[in-house]
């Protein structure tokens, strides 16, 4: 037995990386396969992961250990240079900010694997990792100064309004002019992406990786690969990235706009990811919108067992209540229009409207994503390229996050309050949001056998007025008659 002080140490939910040297001839991306079997030495738990070719004769297998103690591994491969490699490492306790992957908890909620609470407060920067290093660093600094703990981002480059620059690197070898080699990947592209994933992880930010999107339109051809190429791409991405604890899989952005893909394709991709990902990372798919009636949305069937949560695009938040009931899974409205001044209908809502949509979505028991689209002389727009945040909603979203953190972790929609979105825990705490309505007063049906403190919250000015005295039973609360107010009642101690 190797002594502990001789073993490489990896913290729980960190990344153990095995690197082996092998052949460079032919096409190692498809001609050489390897598997690494990891076993916890004091239990019967085993995990098998597939390796990948990382260029220059390097073959790697990555593993995210989920239990402390010693692990052993053995490698199986048809290549004699790789077959039979073996070793051990020691998994230590996680560092203070490492809570493991995010999981679905109690149907409507999320939580870290170690039991810590997690509430997604997300933003969208589709193509930020396809920009210059300087702009990427600026994006990371903006994220560090923000309340966001999730970011939606594309793995493939995106070509769309205000984002037509050609990236320096692509996931496949080749170029647009010379053509791409669909069975050969570009390790340097993935090295740079992985660096950003680690930096997001250090900021406590989950990376919601969008695997396909329609905004290529044949410019590079990534949106119209055949199914075999799609699956080869997915396999390589999973083998490289699944060991990062902060990865989520978003099958597509606006999947219904991808005319070259069918529902059978999306079923196939979901099941393939579910089978190949050893860690069961979160899986979703995102829809487009063409109609104002939510019943006319082209939606994937989120009740299918391989979908872990609902990722929705819609500009109103009132349907969150119905979606929660219909799907029985967490509902994340990842896109509900963007704060900004673009000419497109989806890119010019006010900061007040953006903040209000956050409040309503959370008050209905869902989760809401942020986006920002202000015109820029060099087209450096947050929603696509990242950079700096210019809008007014971000500090209000941070304020909402603080208010939600002060609620009980078990807070959920309270159906007894049907006319106003309300979350809380009956008999303990209540949070009611009025949006652009301006009632002169409200009557709260509080329990008669307990006393409550009541606060009037101005969600835009971020001010809290605590009313004098304590309240019980049917309690009339006078309101100042302006929009964007919330009322909070908490059990007096």
C-alpha positions as CSV (number, residue, x, y, z in Angstrom):
1,X,0.0,0.0,0.0
2,X,1.3,3.4,-0.9
3,X,1.5,5.8,2.1
4,X,-0.8,8.8,2.0
5,X,2.1,11.3,1.9
6,X,3.3,9.8,-1.4
7,X,-0.1,10.0,-3.1
8,X,-1.3,12.8,-5.3
9,X,-4.1,14.6,-3.5
10,X,-7.3,15.9,-5.1
11,X,-10.1,17.6,-3.1
12,X,-13.5,16.2,-3.3
13,X,-15.3,17.3,-6.4
14,X,-12.0,18.5,-7.9
15,X,-10.5,17.2,-11.1
16,X,-8.0,14.3,-11.1
17,X,-6.3,14.2,-14.5
18,X,-4.5,11.1,-15.8
19,X,-2.1,11.8,-18.7
20,X,-0.5,9.1,-20.8
21,X,1.7,9.1,-23.9
22,X,0.6,7.3,-26.9
23,X,0.6,7.2,-30.7
24,X,0.3,10.3,-32.8
25,X,-0.1,8.7,-36.3
26,X,-3.4,8.3,-38.0
27,X,-6.4,10.0,-36.4
28,X,-6.1,9.4,-32.6
29,X,-9.4,11.2,-32.0
30,X,-11.4,8.3,-33.4
31,X,-8.9,5.5,-33.8
32,X,-7.8,5.2,-30.2
33,X,-10.2,4.6,-27.3
34,X,-9.4,4.3,-23.6
35,X,-11.4,3.9,-20.4
36,X,-10.3,4.5,-16.9
37,X,-12.0,2.6,-14.1
38,X,-11.8,4.4,-10.7
39,X,-12.5,2.5,-7.5
40,X,-12.8,3.8,-3.9
41,X,-10.5,1.5,-2.0
42,X,-12.7,1.2,1.2
43,X,-16.0,0.8,-0.5
44,X,-17.4,-1.0,-3.6
45,X,-18.0,2.2,-5.4
46,X,-16.6,2.3,-9.0
47,X,-16.8,4.9,-11.7
48,X,-15.8,4.4,-15.3
49,X,-14.8,7.4,-17.5
50,X,-13.8,7.6,-21.1
51,X,-10.6,9.3,-22.0
52,X,-9.8,11.6,-24.9
53,X,-6.9,12.6,-27.1
54,X,-5.4,16.0,-26.2
55,X,-3.0,16.4,-29.1
56,X,0.8,15.9,-29.4
57,X,0.6,12.3,-28.3
58,X,-1.1,13.0,-25.0
59,X,-4.1,10.9,-23.9
60,X,-6.1,12.0,-20.9
61,X,-8.8,10.8,-18.6
62,X,-10.5,13.1,-16.1
63,X,-12.3,12.1,-13.0
64,X,-14.3,14.1,-10.4
65,X,-14.1,12.1,-7.1
66,X,-17.2,12.4,-4.9
67,X,-15.9,10.6,-1.8
68,X,-12.9,11.3,0.5
69,X,-10.3,8.6,0.9
70,X,-8.0,6.6,-1.4
71,X,-9.0,5.8,-5.0
72,X,-7.3,3.4,-7.4
73,X,-7.6,3.4,-11.1
74,X,-6.8,1.1,-14.1
75,X,-6.8,1.9,-17.8
76,X,-8.2,-0.3,-20.5
77,X,-7.4,0.4,-24.1
78,X,-6.9,-1.4,-27.4
79,X,-3.7,0.5,-27.7
80,X,-0.9,-1.4,-25.9
81,X,0.9,1.8,-25.0
82,X,-2.1,2.9,-22.9
83,X,-3.6,-0.4,-21.7
84,X,-2.9,-1.5,-18.2
85,X,-1.8,1.9,-16.7
86,X,-2.7,2.0,-13.0
87,X,-2.3,4.0,-9.9
88,X,-3.8,5.6,-6.8
89,X,-4.6,9.1,-5.5
90,X,-6.0,10.5,-2.3
91,X,-9.3,12.5,-2.2
92,X,-9.2,15.1,0.6
93,X,-11.9,17.3,2.1
94,X,-13.3,20.0,-0.2
95,X,-12.1,23.6,0.2
96,X,-14.5,26.1,1.8
97,X,-16.0,27.3,-1.4
98,X,-16.4,23.9,-3.0
99,X,-19.9,22.5,-2.5
100,X,-19.9,20.1,-5.4
101,X,-22.2,20.0,-8.5
102,X,-25.6,21.6,-8.4
103,X,-28.5,19.1,-8.3
104,X,-32.3,19.3,-8.4
105,X,-33.7,19.2,-4.9
106,X,-37.3,18.7,-3.8
107,X,-38.7,19.0,-7.3
108,X,-38.8,22.8,-7.4
109,X,-35.5,23.8,-6.0
110,X,-31.8,23.4,-6.7
111,X,-29.0,22.6,-4.2
112,X,-25.3,21.8,-4.1
113,X,-24.4,18.1,-3.6
114,X,-23.1,18.8,-0.1
115,X,-26.5,20.0,1.0
116,X,-25.8,23.8,0.7
117,X,-28.6,25.8,-0.9
118,X,-28.2,27.2,-4.4
119,X,-30.5,29.7,-6.1
120,X,-29.6,30.4,-9.8
121,X,-29.2,34.1,-10.4
122,X,-28.1,33.9,-14.0
123,X,-27.0,36.0,-16.9
124,X,-26.3,35.4,-20.6
125,X,-23.0,36.0,-22.5
126,X,-23.4,33.8,-25.5
127,X,-20.0,34.3,-27.2
128,X,-17.8,35.8,-24.5
129,X,-15.1,33.0,-24.7
130,X,-14.8,33.7,-28.5
131,X,-13.5,37.2,-28.0
132,X,-10.1,38.6,-27.3
133,X,-8.3,37.7,-24.1
134,X,-8.5,41.3,-22.9
135,X,-12.3,41.3,-23.3
136,X,-12.7,37.9,-21.6
137,X,-10.7,39.2,-18.6
138,X,-13.0,42.2,-18.5
139,X,-16.0,40.0,-18.5
140,X,-14.7,37.9,-15.6
141,X,-14.1,41.1,-13.6
142,X,-17.7,42.2,-14.3
143,X,-18.9,38.9,-13.2
144,X,-16.8,39.0,-10.0
145,X,-18.5,42.3,-9.2
146,X,-22.0,41.1,-9.9
147,X,-24.6,38.9,-8.1
148,X,-24.6,36.3,-10.9
149,X,-23.9,32.6,-10.0
150,X,-24.7,31.1,-13.4
151,X,-23.9,32.1,-17.0
152,X,-25.3,30.8,-20.3
153,X,-22.6,30.5,-22.9
154,X,-22.2,28.9,-26.3
155,X,-19.6,26.2,-27.0
156,X,-19.7,26.9,-30.7
157,X,-19.1,30.5,-31.9
158,X,-22.1,32.6,-32.8
159,X,-22.7,34.8,-35.8
160,X,-25.6,37.2,-35.3
161,X,-26.5,40.8,-35.1
162,X,-23.7,42.8,-33.3
163,X,-21.5,39.8,-33.3
164,X,-20.0,39.0,-36.7
165,X,-16.3,38.9,-35.8
166,X,-14.5,35.7,-36.7
167,X,-13.0,33.9,-33.7
168,X,-9.4,32.9,-33.6
169,X,-10.0,29.3,-32.7
170,X,-12.7,26.7,-33.3
171,X,-13.6,23.3,-31.7
172,X,-12.6,21.5,-34.8
173,X,-9.3,21.6,-36.8
174,X,-9.5,23.6,-40.0
175,X,-11.1,26.9,-41.0
176,X,-14.1,28.3,-42.7
177,X,-12.1,28.9,-45.9
178,X,-10.3,25.6,-46.0
179,X,-13.1,23.5,-44.4
180,X,-13.3,21.8,-41.0
181,X,-12.1,18.3,-40.3
182,X,-15.2,16.9,-38.6
183,X,-13.4,14.0,-37.0
184,X,-10.4,16.0,-35.6
185,X,-10.8,18.4,-32.7
186,X,-8.7,21.4,-31.8
187,X,-7.2,20.8,-28.3
188,X,-6.0,24.4,-28.1
189,X,-9.6,25.7,-28.3
190,X,-10.6,23.4,-25.4
191,X,-7.6,24.4,-23.3
192,X,-8.7,28.0,-23.4
193,X,-12.3,27.1,-22.7
194,X,-11.3,25.0,-19.8
195,X,-9.2,27.8,-18.3
196,X,-12.4,30.0,-18.3
197,X,-14.4,27.2,-16.8
198,X,-12.0,27.0,-13.9
199,X,-12.0,30.8,-13.5
200,X,-15.8,30.8,-13.4
201,X,-15.6,28.0,-10.8
202,X,-13.3,30.1,-8.7
203,X,-16.0,32.9,-8.8
204,X,-18.7,30.4,-7.7
205,X,-20.4,30.6,-11.1
206,X,-22.1,27.7,-12.9
207,X,-21.4,27.4,-16.6
208,X,-24.6,26.6,-18.5
209,X,-22.9,25.3,-21.7
210,X,-25.1,25.6,-24.8
211,X,-24.1,22.7,-27.1
212,X,-26.0,23.7,-30.3
213,X,-27.6,26.9,-31.6
214,X,-29.1,28.1,-34.9
215,X,-27.0,31.3,-35.3
216,X,-24.4,29.9,-37.7
217,X,-26.7,29.6,-40.7
218,X,-24.1,27.6,-42.6
219,X,-21.4,30.2,-42.1
220,X,-19.2,27.5,-40.4
221,X,-21.6,24.6,-40.7
222,X,-21.7,23.7,-37.0
223,X,-25.5,24.0,-37.0
224,X,-25.9,21.3,-39.8
225,X,-23.5,18.5,-39.0
226,X,-24.9,15.0,-39.5
227,X,-26.0,12.9,-36.5
228,X,-22.8,10.9,-36.4
229,X,-20.7,14.1,-36.2
230,X,-23.0,15.5,-33.6
231,X,-22.5,12.5,-31.4
232,X,-18.8,12.4,-31.9
233,X,-18.7,16.1,-30.9
234,X,-20.9,15.4,-27.8
235,X,-18.8,12.5,-26.8
236,X,-15.6,14.5,-27.0
237,X,-17.1,17.4,-25.1
238,X,-18.4,15.2,-22.3
239,X,-15.1,13.3,-22.0
240,X,-13.2,16.6,-21.6
241,X,-15.6,18.7,-19.6
242,X,-17.9,16.5,-17.4
243,X,-15.3,16.4,-14.6
244,X,-15.7,20.1,-14.0
245,X,-18.3,20.4,-11.2
246,X,-19.7,23.7,-12.4
247,X,-20.8,22.4,-15.8
248,X,-24.5,22.2,-16.9
249,X,-25.6,20.9,-20.3
250,X,-28.0,23.0,-22.3
251,X,-28.8,21.0,-25.4
252,X,-29.6,24.1,-27.5
253,X,-30.4,27.7,-27.6
254,X,-33.7,28.2,-29.5
255,X,-33.7,24.5,-30.5
256,X,-36.9,25.0,-32.6
257,X,-35.1,27.4,-35.0
258,X,-32.7,24.6,-36.0
259,X,-34.5,23.3,-39.1
260,X,-31.9,20.6,-39.6
261,X,-32.7,18.9,-36.3
262,X,-35.8,16.9,-35.4
263,X,-37.4,16.0,-32.1
264,X,-35.8,12.5,-32.5
265,X,-32.4,14.2,-32.7
266,X,-33.0,16.0,-29.5
267,X,-34.2,12.9,-27.8
268,X,-31.1,11.1,-29.0
269,X,-28.8,13.8,-27.8
270,X,-30.4,14.0,-24.3
271,X,-30.2,10.2,-23.8
272,X,-26.6,10.1,-25.1
273,X,-25.5,12.8,-22.6
274,X,-27.4,11.1,-19.8
275,X,-25.6,7.8,-20.6
276,X,-22.1,9.1,-21.2
277,X,-21.9,11.7,-18.4
278,X,-20.7,9.8,-15.3
279,X,-21.8,12.6,-12.9
280,X,-25.3,13.4,-14.0
281,X,-24.9,17.1,-14.6
282,X,-28.1,19.1,-15.1
283,X,-29.7,18.9,-18.5
284,X,-32.1,21.3,-20.3
285,X,-33.1,22.7,-23.6
286,X,-34.1,26.3,-24.6
287,X,-36.9,27.3,-26.9
288,X,-37.4,30.3,-29.3
289,X,-40.5,32.5,-29.5
290,X,-42.5,33.6,-32.5
291,X,-46.0,33.9,-31.0
292,X,-47.3,36.1,-28.2
293,X,-49.6,33.3,-26.9
294,X,-47.5,30.9,-24.7
295,X,-49.8,28.0,-25.7
296,X,-48.3,28.4,-29.2
297,X,-44.7,28.0,-28.1
298,X,-42.8,25.1,-29.7
299,X,-41.6,23.4,-26.6
300,X,-39.7,20.3,-26.0
301,X,-41.5,17.8,-23.7
302,X,-39.8,18.7,-20.4
303,X,-41.6,15.8,-18.6
304,X,-39.2,13.4,-20.3
305,X,-37.0,11.7,-17.7
306,X,-33.7,12.9,-19.1
307,X,-34.7,16.6,-18.7
308,X,-33.7,17.7,-15.2
309,X,-35.2,21.2,-15.3
310,X,-37.1,23.6,-17.5
311,X,-35.2,26.3,-19.4
312,X,-37.7,28.7,-20.9
313,X,-37.7,31.7,-23.1
314,X,-40.8,33.9,-22.7
315,X,-41.2,37.6,-22.0
316,X,-44.0,37.3,-19.4
317,X,-43.5,35.6,-16.0
318,X,-47.1,34.9,-15.2
319,X,-47.0,31.4,-16.9
320,X,-44.3,30.3,-14.4
321,X,-47.1,29.1,-12.1
322,X,-48.6,26.9,-14.8
323,X,-45.2,25.6,-16.0
324,X,-44.3,24.5,-12.5
325,X,-47.5,22.7,-12.1
326,X,-47.3,21.1,-15.6
327,X,-43.7,19.8,-15.4
328,X,-43.1,19.3,-11.7
329,X,-39.5,20.4,-12.2
330,X,-37.6,23.7,-11.5
331,X,-38.5,26.3,-14.0
332,X,-35.8,28.7,-15.1
333,X,-36.9,31.5,-17.4
334,X,-33.4,32.0,-18.8
335,X,-34.5,34.7,-21.3
336,X,-37.3,37.1,-20.7
337,X,-36.0,40.0,-22.9
338,X,-33.0,42.1,-22.3
339,X,-32.4,45.4,-20.6
340,X,-31.0,47.7,-23.3
341,X,-31.8,49.9,-26.3
342,X,-31.4,47.6,-29.4
343,X,-34.0,48.0,-32.2
344,X,-35.1,44.4,-31.8
345,X,-38.2,43.8,-29.7
346,X,-36.4,41.5,-27.3
347,X,-33.5,43.9,-26.6
348,X,-34.9,47.2,-25.3
349,X,-36.7,46.8,-22.0
350,X,-36.0,49.2,-19.1
351,X,-34.0,48.3,-16.0
352,X,-37.2,48.7,-14.0
353,X,-38.9,46.1,-16.3
354,X,-35.9,43.7,-16.0
355,X,-35.9,43.9,-12.2
356,X,-39.7,43.5,-12.1
357,X,-39.5,40.3,-14.2
358,X,-37.0,38.9,-11.8
359,X,-39.2,39.7,-8.8
360,X,-42.3,38.3,-10.4
361,X,-40.6,35.1,-11.5
362,X,-39.1,34.4,-8.1
363,X,-42.3,35.3,-6.4
364,X,-44.0,32.6,-8.5
365,X,-41.5,30.0,-7.4
366,X,-39.4,30.1,-10.6
367,X,-35.9,31.4,-11.4
368,X,-35.1,34.2,-13.8
369,X,-32.1,35.0,-16.0
370,X,-30.7,38.5,-16.7
371,X,-29.5,39.9,-20.0
372,X,-28.2,43.3,-21.2
373,X,-28.2,44.7,-24.7
374,X,-27.0,48.3,-24.9
375,X,-25.7,49.7,-28.2
376,X,-21.9,50.1,-28.2
377,X,-19.7,51.8,-30.8
378,X,-17.7,48.6,-31.1
379,X,-20.6,46.3,-30.7
380,X,-19.3,45.1,-27.3
381,X,-22.7,44.1,-26.0
382,X,-22.9,42.0,-22.8
383,X,-25.5,39.5,-24.1
384,X,-23.1,38.4,-26.8
385,X,-19.5,39.5,-26.1
386,X,-19.5,40.3,-22.4
387,X,-17.3,43.2,-21.3
388,X,-18.8,45.7,-18.9
389,X,-22.3,46.0,-17.5
390,X,-24.0,49.3,-18.1
391,X,-27.6,48.8,-17.0
392,X,-29.6,49.7,-13.9
393,X,-31.1,46.3,-13.0
394,X,-28.0,44.5,-11.7
395,X,-27.9,46.2,-8.2
396,X,-31.7,45.6,-7.9
397,X,-31.2,41.9,-8.7
398,X,-28.5,41.8,-6.0
399,X,-31.0,43.4,-3.6
400,X,-33.6,40.7,-4.5
401,X,-31.0,38.1,-3.9
402,X,-30.4,39.5,-0.4
403,X,-34.2,39.5,0.3
404,X,-34.5,35.9,-0.8
405,X,-31.6,34.9,1.2
406,X,-33.3,36.2,4.3
407,X,-36.3,34.0,3.7
408,X,-36.5,30.5,4.9
409,X,-34.7,28.1,2.7
410,X,-38.0,26.1,2.3
411,X,-39.8,29.1,0.9
412,X,-42.2,28.1,-1.9
413,X,-45.3,29.6,-3.6
414,X,-48.3,29.9,-1.3
415,X,-51.4,29.0,-3.3
416,X,-53.7,30.6,-0.8
417,X,-52.6,34.0,-2.2
418,X,-54.1,33.5,-5.6
419,X,-54.3,37.2,-6.7
420,X,-50.8,38.2,-5.9
421,X,-47.6,36.2,-6.4
422,X,-46.5,35.1,-2.9
423,X,-43.7,32.8,-1.6
424,X,-42.9,31.9,1.9
425,X,-43.5,29.3,4.6
426,X,-47.1,29.3,6.0
427,X,-47.0,30.5,9.6
428,X,-43.4,31.6,9.3
429,X,-42.7,34.1,6.6
430,X,-44.4,35.6,3.5
431,X,-43.1,37.7,0.6
432,X,-45.7,39.3,-1.8
433,X,-44.9,41.2,-5.0
434,X,-47.2,43.7,-6.7
435,X,-45.2,44.5,-9.9
436,X,-46.7,47.5,-11.7
437,X,-49.9,47.4,-9.7
438,X,-50.4,50.1,-7.1
439,X,-53.0,49.0,-4.5
440,X,-53.8,51.6,-1.8
441,X,-53.7,48.8,0.8
442,X,-53.6,45.1,1.2
443,X,-55.2,42.7,3.7
444,X,-52.9,39.9,4.7
445,X,-54.5,36.8,6.1
446,X,-51.9,36.1,8.8
447,X,-52.3,33.4,11.4
448,X,-54.3,34.6,14.5
449,X,-52.2,32.8,17.0
450,X,-48.8,34.4,16.1
451,X,-47.3,37.9,15.8
452,X,-45.6,39.2,12.6
453,X,-43.3,42.1,11.7
454,X,-44.2,43.7,8.4
455,X,-41.9,45.4,6.0
456,X,-42.8,47.4,2.9
457,X,-40.1,47.0,0.3
458,X,-39.4,49.4,-2.6
459,X,-37.8,47.0,-5.0
460,X,-36.4,49.8,-7.2
461,X,-35.1,52.3,-4.7
462,X,-34.0,49.3,-2.6
463,X,-35.5,50.7,0.6
464,X,-37.2,48.8,3.4
465,X,-39.8,50.4,5.7
466,X,-40.6,48.4,8.8
467,X,-44.1,49.2,10.1
468,X,-44.6,49.9,13.8
469,X,-46.1,47.2,16.0
470,X,-46.9,43.6,15.4
471,X,-49.7,42.0,13.3
472,X,-51.9,39.0,13.6
473,X,-55.0,37.7,11.7
474,X,-56.4,39.7,8.9
475,X,-54.0,42.6,8.8
476,X,-54.6,45.7,6.8
477,X,-51.3,47.2,5.3
478,X,-51.5,50.7,4.0
479,X,-49.3,51.2,0.8
480,X,-47.8,54.3,-0.7
481,X,-49.6,53.8,-4.1
482,X,-46.6,53.4,-6.4
483,X,-45.4,50.4,-8.5
484,X,-42.7,47.8,-7.8
485,X,-43.5,47.3,-4.2
486,X,-43.3,44.1,-2.1
487,X,-44.6,43.3,1.4
488,X,-42.8,40.9,3.7
489,X,-44.2,39.5,6.9
490,X,-41.9,37.5,9.3
491,X,-42.7,35.8,12.5
492,X,-41.7,38.0,15.4
493,X,-39.1,36.6,17.7
